[in-house]
Amino acid sequence: MIVLTGDGEKGAVDHAPFDRVLSTAAARNIPYTWVEQCIDEGLIVTPYTGEGHRWALLVLTVSAGVASGGMNGTASFMPLRGQGLSPVDQRAIECHDDLHMTVTASGQTLTYSQG
């Protein structure tokens, strides 16, 4: 196991590839560097606070440069540097327990039921 300190959004390219990327800071935007540094069939596990949910625990599986998956419970952690939301913005987020995310080199997309 490797434990590093620094800007978590950059990952740890000198130690990659990883079979798991575990974040203990909430992400609103999943850094693509995490996908790039994870092996195929590897997992990205991170708390998420953003569109679609305030405190989701996301589990994403990486395959061919794309990470996708959904919510697997809830988790609340401090945000990654620069990814925090004001308390007012956070309270305004509707929580969808069927949240699904896909992360590609061009960004992330979310799907969930609107009702």
CORWO-V290247 format. One record per residue. N is the residue number from 1. RES is the residue in one small letter. SS is DSSP state (A for helix, B for strand, O for the rest). PHI is phi as a letter, one per 30 degrees, with the letter a starting at -180 (NA if undefined). Layout:
BEGIN
n:N res:RES ss:SS phi:PHI
n:N res:RES ss:SS phi:PHI
END
This chain:
BEGIN
n:1 res:m ss:O phi:NA
n:2 res:i ss:O phi:c
n:3 res:v ss:O phi:c
n:4 res:l ss:O phi:b
n:5 res:t ss:O phi:c
n:6 res:g ss:O phi:k
n:7 res:d ss:O phi:d
n:8 res:g ss:A phi:d
n:9 res:e ss:A phi:d
n:10 res:k ss:A phi:d
n:11 res:g ss:O phi:i
n:12 res:a ss:O phi:b
n:13 res:v ss:A phi:e
n:14 res:d ss:A phi:d
n:15 res:h ss:A phi:c
n:16 res:a ss:O phi:d
n:17 res:p ss:O phi:d
n:18 res:f ss:B phi:c
n:19 res:d ss:B phi:d
n:20 res:r ss:B phi:b
n:21 res:v ss:B phi:c
n:22 res:l ss:B phi:c
n:23 res:s ss:O phi:c
n:24 res:t ss:O phi:c
n:25 res:a ss:O phi:b
n:26 res:a ss:B phi:d
n:27 res:a ss:B phi:c
n:28 res:r ss:O phi:c
n:29 res:n ss:O phi:b
n:30 res:i ss:O phi:d
n:31 res:p ss:O phi:d
n:32 res:y ss:A phi:d
n:33 res:t ss:A phi:e
n:34 res:w ss:A phi:d
n:35 res:v ss:A phi:d
n:36 res:e ss:A phi:d
n:37 res:q ss:O phi:c
n:38 res:c ss:B phi:c
n:39 res:i ss:B phi:d
n:40 res:d ss:B phi:e
n:41 res:e ss:B phi:i
n:42 res:g ss:B phi:d
n:43 res:l ss:B phi:c
n:44 res:i ss:B phi:c
n:45 res:v ss:B phi:b
n:46 res:t ss:B phi:a
n:47 res:p ss:B phi:d
n:48 res:y ss:B phi:b
n:49 res:t ss:B phi:b
n:50 res:g ss:B phi:a
n:51 res:e ss:O phi:e
n:52 res:g ss:O phi:j
n:53 res:h ss:B phi:a
n:54 res:r ss:B phi:d
n:55 res:w ss:B phi:b
n:56 res:a ss:B phi:d
n:57 res:l ss:B phi:c
n:58 res:l ss:B phi:c
n:59 res:v ss:B phi:b
n:60 res:l ss:B phi:c
n:61 res:t ss:B phi:c
n:62 res:v ss:B phi:c
n:63 res:s ss:B phi:a
n:64 res:a ss:O phi:h
n:65 res:g ss:O phi:i
n:66 res:v ss:B phi:b
n:67 res:a ss:B phi:c
n:68 res:s ss:B phi:b
n:69 res:g ss:B phi:l
n:70 res:g ss:B phi:b
n:71 res:m ss:B phi:d
n:72 res:n ss:B phi:b
n:73 res:g ss:B phi:j
n:74 res:t ss:B phi:b
n:75 res:a ss:O phi:a
n:76 res:s ss:O phi:b
n:77 res:f ss:O phi:b
n:78 res:m ss:O phi:d
n:79 res:p ss:B phi:d
n:80 res:l ss:O phi:e
n:81 res:r ss:O phi:e
n:82 res:g ss:O phi:i
n:83 res:q ss:O phi:c
n:84 res:g ss:O phi:d
n:85 res:l ss:O phi:b
n:86 res:s ss:O phi:d
n:87 res:p ss:A phi:e
n:88 res:v ss:A phi:d
n:89 res:d ss:A phi:d
n:90 res:q ss:A phi:d
n:91 res:r ss:A phi:d
n:92 res:a ss:O phi:d
n:93 res:i ss:O phi:d
n:94 res:e ss:O phi:d
n:95 res:c ss:O phi:c
n:96 res:h ss:O phi:c
n:97 res:d ss:O phi:d
n:98 res:d ss:O phi:c
n:99 res:l ss:O phi:e
n:100 res:h ss:B phi:b
n:101 res:m ss:B phi:b
n:102 res:t ss:B phi:b
n:103 res:v ss:B phi:c
n:104 res:t ss:B phi:b
n:105 res:a ss:O phi:d
n:106 res:s ss:O phi:c
n:107 res:g ss:B phi:k
n:108 res:q ss:B phi:b
n:109 res:t ss:B phi:b
n:110 res:l ss:B phi:b
n:111 res:t ss:B phi:b
n:112 res:y ss:O phi:a
n:113 res:s ss:O phi:d
n:114 res:q ss:O phi:d
n:115 res:g ss:O phi:c
END
